Amino acid sequence: MELEELLSKYSLGSRKYHNIVLREADLIDINLSGVDFQGGDLRQSRLGKSIFCQAILKKVNLSESILWGTDLRDADLSEAILRDADLSGAKLIDANLTDAYLSKASLCGANLTGAVLLRAILYEVDLRPTSERRTNLGQANLTQADLCYANLSSALLYQANLSGARLCRAKLTQEPYRSPFPTDLTEANLQGADLSYADLSNAILVNSNLREADLTGTILTNADLRGAIMPDGDIYK
C-alpha cells in the first residue's frame, strides 16, 4: 500500500491494516492514533514525533526505525521487533512491550512509566538520560526481562518490577558528565534478579527487594541500601 492511500483511508475512518509493508516510509509528525498495523513491516521507517496512541503494533518489525519523540502511549507493541531502533524521548507510558525485542535500541530520555516489558529483550539497550530528561521506568513491569549489558545510568526505576530480570554487567551507575542524578531504584523489586558484575555505584536502592538476587561481583560502592531486603532476607541497616 502506498503512503498516500493509507493516509486517505485513515482520514475516512479506516484503522485496520494487518501485515502492511511500509519499509523506509516517511511518517514524521503524523497522527495515526488507534491504527492497527499488526504484523506489519516498517523497517527503517521515519516515525519521529508522530502520534500512535493506543495503536496496535503487535509483531510489527520496526528494526532500525527512527521513533524519536514519538507518542506511543497505551500502544500494543507486544512481540514487536525494535532492534537498533531510535526511541529517544519517546512517550511509552502504559505501553505493552511484552516479549518485545529491543536489542541495542536507544531509549535515551524515553518515558516508560507503567509500561509492561515482561520478558522483553533489552540486551545492550541504551537507557541513559538526554540533555533534557532522564529515562523514566517508574512502576514499569520488567519481570524476566533481559537487560544484560544495558546502560541504565541515571534512569528512574522507582517501584519498577525487575523480579527475575537479567542485569548481568548492566550499568546502573551515575555518569556525572551526562547527568547529576544517580540511578534511582527506590522500592524496586529485584527479587531473584541476576545482577552479577553489574555496576550499581551510587545507586539509590532504598527499601528495594534484593531477596535471592545474584550479587556475584556486583559493584555497590556508595550505593544507598537503607531498608533494602538483602539476598539472604536480612534488612540492610
C-alpha positions as CSV (number, residue, x, y, z in Angstrom):
1,M,0.0,0.0,0.0
2,E,1.3,3.5,-0.9
3,L,1.6,6.0,1.9
4,E,-0.9,8.4,0.3
5,E,-3.5,5.7,0.1
6,L,-3.0,4.8,3.7
7,L,-3.4,8.4,4.9
8,S,-6.5,8.8,2.7
9,K,-8.2,5.7,4.1
10,Y,-7.3,6.6,7.6
11,S,-8.9,10.1,7.2
12,L,-12.1,8.3,6.2
13,G,-12.1,6.2,9.4
14,S,-10.2,3.0,8.3
15,R,-7.9,1.7,11.0
16,K,-7.1,-1.9,10.3
17,Y,-4.0,-2.6,8.1
18,H,-2.7,-6.0,9.1
19,N,0.7,-7.1,7.6
20,I,1.1,-3.7,5.9
21,V,4.5,-3.1,4.3
22,L,5.9,0.4,4.7
23,R,9.6,-0.1,4.7
24,E,11.6,3.2,4.8
25,A,8.4,5.1,5.0
26,D,8.4,8.8,6.0
27,L,5.6,9.3,8.6
28,I,7.1,12.2,10.6
29,D,4.8,14.3,12.6
30,I,1.6,12.4,11.6
31,N,-1.4,11.4,13.8
32,L,-2.2,7.7,13.4
33,S,-3.8,7.1,16.8
34,G,-5.6,3.8,17.1
35,V,-4.2,2.4,13.9
36,D,-3.8,-1.4,13.6
37,F,-0.6,-2.4,11.9
38,Q,-0.4,-5.9,13.4
39,G,2.3,-8.0,11.8
40,G,3.4,-5.1,9.6
41,D,6.9,-4.4,8.2
42,L,8.1,-0.8,8.9
43,R,11.8,-1.4,9.0
44,Q,14.0,1.7,8.6
45,S,10.9,4.0,8.7
46,R,11.0,7.5,10.0
47,L,8.2,8.0,12.5
48,G,9.6,10.8,14.6
49,K,7.2,13.0,16.6
50,S,4.2,11.1,15.2
51,I,1.2,10.1,17.3
52,F,0.5,6.4,17.7
53,C,-1.6,6.5,21.0
54,Q,-3.5,3.2,21.5
55,A,-2.1,1.9,18.2
56,I,-1.9,-1.9,17.7
57,L,1.7,-2.6,16.7
58,K,1.8,-6.2,17.8
59,K,4.5,-8.2,16.0
60,V,5.4,-5.2,13.9
61,N,9.0,-5.1,12.6
62,L,10.4,-1.6,13.4
63,S,14.1,-2.5,13.2
64,E,16.4,0.5,12.7
65,S,13.4,2.8,12.6
66,I,13.5,6.3,13.9
67,L,10.9,7.0,16.6
68,W,12.4,9.9,18.5
69,G,9.8,11.8,20.4
70,T,7.0,9.5,19.0
71,D,3.9,9.3,21.2
72,L,3.2,5.6,21.8
73,R,1.0,5.9,25.0
74,D,-1.1,2.8,25.6
75,A,0.2,1.3,22.4
76,D,0.4,-2.5,22.0
77,L,4.0,-3.3,21.0
78,S,3.9,-6.9,22.2
79,E,6.3,-9.2,20.3
80,A,7.4,-6.2,18.2
81,I,10.9,-6.1,16.8
82,L,12.7,-2.9,17.6
83,R,16.3,-3.9,17.1
84,D,18.6,-0.8,16.8
85,A,15.5,1.5,16.8
86,D,15.9,5.1,18.0
87,L,13.2,5.7,20.6
88,S,15.0,8.7,22.2
89,G,12.4,10.8,24.0
90,A,9.5,8.6,23.0
91,K,6.4,8.5,25.2
92,L,5.7,4.9,26.0
93,I,3.6,5.5,29.1
94,D,1.5,2.3,29.9
95,A,2.6,0.8,26.6
96,N,2.6,-3.0,26.2
97,L,6.0,-4.3,25.2
98,T,5.6,-7.9,26.4
99,D,8.1,-10.2,24.6
100,A,9.3,-7.2,22.5
101,Y,12.8,-7.4,21.0
102,L,14.7,-4.2,21.7
103,S,18.3,-5.3,21.5
104,K,20.7,-2.3,21.0
105,A,17.8,0.1,20.8
106,S,18.1,3.7,22.1
107,L,15.6,4.7,24.7
108,C,17.5,7.8,26.0
109,G,15.1,10.1,27.8
110,A,12.1,8.0,27.0
111,N,9.1,7.9,29.3
112,L,8.1,4.3,30.1
113,T,6.1,5.0,33.2
114,G,3.9,2.0,33.9
115,A,5.0,0.2,30.7
116,V,4.9,-3.6,30.6
117,L,8.2,-5.1,29.4
118,L,7.5,-8.7,30.6
119,R,10.2,-11.0,29.1
120,A,11.3,-8.2,26.8
121,I,14.8,-8.5,25.3
122,L,16.7,-5.2,26.1
123,Y,20.3,-6.6,25.6
124,E,22.7,-3.7,25.3
125,V,19.9,-1.2,25.2
126,D,20.7,2.5,25.9
127,L,18.6,4.0,28.7
128,R,20.8,6.9,29.6
129,P,19.3,10.4,30.0
130,T,19.3,13.1,27.3
131,S,20.3,16.7,27.9
132,E,16.6,17.4,28.6
133,R,15.3,14.5,30.6
134,R,16.0,11.2,32.4
135,T,14.7,7.9,31.1
136,N,11.7,7.1,33.3
137,L,10.8,3.5,34.0
138,G,8.9,4.2,37.2
139,Q,6.5,1.4,38.1
140,A,7.3,-0.4,34.8
141,N,7.0,-4.2,34.7
142,L,10.3,-5.6,33.7
143,T,9.8,-9.1,35.1
144,Q,12.2,-11.7,33.5
145,A,13.4,-9.0,31.0
146,D,16.9,-9.4,29.6
147,L,18.9,-6.2,30.4
148,C,22.4,-7.7,30.2
149,Y,25.0,-5.1,29.3
150,A,22.2,-2.4,29.3
151,N,23.2,1.2,30.2
152,L,20.7,2.4,32.8
153,S,22.9,5.2,34.1
154,S,20.8,7.8,36.0
155,A,17.5,6.1,35.0
156,L,14.4,6.4,37.1
157,L,13.3,2.9,38.2
158,Y,11.1,3.9,41.2
159,Q,8.9,0.9,42.2
160,A,9.9,-0.9,39.0
161,N,9.3,-4.7,38.9
162,L,12.6,-6.3,37.9
163,S,11.9,-9.7,39.5
164,G,13.8,-12.4,37.8
165,A,15.3,-9.9,35.3
166,R,18.8,-10.4,33.9
167,L,21.1,-7.4,34.5
168,C,24.4,-9.1,34.2
169,R,27.1,-6.5,33.6
170,A,24.5,-3.8,33.3
171,K,25.5,-0.2,34.1
172,L,23.3,1.4,36.7
173,T,25.7,3.9,38.0
174,Q,25.9,7.7,37.5
175,E,27.6,9.4,34.7
176,P,28.4,12.8,36.2
177,Y,29.4,14.4,32.8
178,R,25.9,13.5,31.5
179,S,23.6,13.7,34.5
180,P,23.9,14.9,38.1
181,F,21.4,12.2,39.2
182,P,22.2,8.6,40.4
183,T,20.2,5.7,39.2
184,D,17.0,5.6,41.3
185,L,15.8,2.1,42.3
186,T,13.8,3.2,45.3
187,E,11.3,0.4,46.3
188,A,12.2,-1.5,43.2
189,N,11.5,-5.3,43.2
190,L,14.7,-7.1,42.2
191,Q,13.8,-10.4,43.8
192,G,15.7,-13.2,42.0
193,A,17.3,-10.8,39.6
194,D,20.7,-11.5,38.1
195,L,22.9,-8.5,39.0
196,S,26.2,-10.3,38.6
197,Y,29.0,-7.9,37.8
198,A,26.6,-5.1,37.3
199,D,27.7,-1.6,38.3
200,L,25.4,0.0,40.9
201,S,27.8,2.6,42.2
202,N,26.0,5.5,43.9
203,A,22.6,3.9,43.0
204,I,19.6,4.5,45.3
205,L,18.2,1.2,46.5
206,V,16.3,2.4,49.4
207,N,13.6,-0.1,50.5
208,S,14.3,-2.2,47.4
209,N,13.8,-6.0,47.4
210,L,17.0,-7.9,46.6
211,R,15.9,-11.2,48.1
212,E,17.6,-14.2,46.3
213,A,19.3,-11.8,43.8
214,D,22.6,-12.8,42.4
215,L,25.2,-10.2,43.6
216,T,28.3,-12.0,42.4
217,G,30.9,-9.4,41.6
218,T,28.2,-6.6,41.8
219,I,29.7,-3.2,42.4
220,L,27.8,-1.4,45.2
221,T,30.3,1.4,46.0
222,N,28.4,4.2,47.8
223,A,25.0,2.7,47.0
224,D,22.2,3.7,49.3
225,L,20.8,0.4,50.6
226,R,18.9,1.7,53.6
227,G,15.9,-0.6,54.4
228,A,16.7,-2.9,51.4
229,I,16.0,-6.6,51.7
230,M,19.2,-8.3,51.0
231,P,19.6,-11.7,49.2
232,D,19.6,-13.7,52.5
233,G,16.4,-11.9,53.6
234,D,18.0,-9.6,56.1
235,I,17.2,-5.9,56.1
236,Y,20.2,-3.7,55.4
237,K,20.8,-1.2,58.3
